Amino acid sequence: MSFKQLSIFPILLLCLLSMGKADNPSLPLIPFPKELMVISGHFNLNNGTKFLAPKELKNEHSYLTSYLKNNHQIDLQLKSKKRNEIIIKINKSLPSIPGSYQITSDANLLKIEAYDESGVFYGIQTIIQLLPVNKIHQIDIPLVQIKDQPKFQWRGMHLDCSRHFFNTTFIKKYIDMLAFYKMNKFHWHLTDDQGWRIEIKKYPKLTEIGSWRNGTMVGHYREQKIDSIKYGGFYTQTEIKEIIAYATSRHIEVIPEIEMPGHALAALAAYPEFSCNKLPTQVGTRWGVETNVFCPTAETFHFLTAILNEVMEIFPSKYIHIGGDEVPKDEWNKSSFCQQLMKEKGLKDANELQSYFIQRMEQVINKRGKIMIGWDEILEGGLAPNAVVMSWRGESGGIAAAKMGHPVVMSPGSHCYFDHYQGLPEKEPLAIGGFTSLEKVYSYHPIPPDLDSSSGSFILGAQGNVWTEYIKTSDQVEYMMMPRMAALAEVVWLAKDKQTYANFLNRLKLQIPLLHHKKINFCQTELSK
Ligand code: ACM
């Protein structure tokens, strides 16, 4: 062995050590990269570090520049006499997967190359996770060689802003938390029985009336207590556009959910003419499922078409979520109009009527070149031709849809509902029920074993849901989502055979100072063990 070979031997050894499972817990990286090699030495980030970017990466350039200025008081320079430099660039020879990137570094150069802009952004997030929070002006970053790419294309988080309303400052913080963990879909639940939260200019009563309720359940549902405090709020279209721009610059697609035909009481309080009984009603004050739903009349379809068209004007997302879950058929079964319609259209039961309803809405969405998503109830009575199914009542809906060749997002209550308890109920704040520990989330695999590889390819990824019946404050949202979202982020990014819970937990513990620095109110139950 020559001297030259000898000198690279320790590097090769380190490389071999860090390429198997995610077994390098000394770096606080979540999700852990596909391939990582640590080399001895540092790149010193300081006020003399040069940072230039091509025009197409202006957004990523300004993101990192302002992050370092705001968090570490480091002013990167466009021109500098020093040799110390950061480069970001697109490299189409990298794996052709959106989000794939690589990092190479030595003492003078830190280079992030990526297949696309989102990959550059993810490389930046990786670097940010390596920065010690207490350092300003000068930071030594360990030298790393990374090759990384996401396993799944749908790495989602949902937030229910109907049951409780969260202001735009918090929504931006929520988006930042997603970005930090390389999540790329924000499913924004904007309408439900207890509040309509999106301004629709054609139907102003939706927010004038539908965004306010006269009371809210206190304690658990089983206690059936309701206070009499007026509660409400909504997002103007200007605010929504601002949120979309904020998310887009962080490579997060914002997908609106406009619930139909059920979970519609807030809309029906504003416009009772679109229910079957047409009787005046009130915005919901208790949790659960309401029997008063949209009636499938021509007038209702006209109303919902106008709403969806306005929504699609605002949201550039490829996907539009129409809910479709938990639709009691009581009113439809009582309605002579519905019975007549079913006869005319040859629909054999109310499930087929629901399918007829959803398929009409899908046409509106497809007409704009967009794709409709619904909860797995949209399978009942026949799935709309181009629908994506979000599987929440376990995985069976997702499995059925994938076998039919429909794209699926897995979000089963068992592993992905972050409104469930994460520790012993007697030690945790009141929650809806269930038990979804951090370890359980981490154990999730979005492709069920009973799907063969061709059906399995229809699984787009997975999503964590934050329903807010029992979550009144943004602090509590953070507590319920973190660190479970971090676990899910690794589930949807890293190959299953590289995941180990103990190792993830070690890396998560290393992130604690950063989580405090970001003022995230995370649950520490698993971290203090
Ligand atoms: C749901 O949790 N009702 C989709």
Residues whose N, C-alpha, C, O or C-beta is under 5 A from the ligand:
A	BS01	ACM	D325 W375 W392
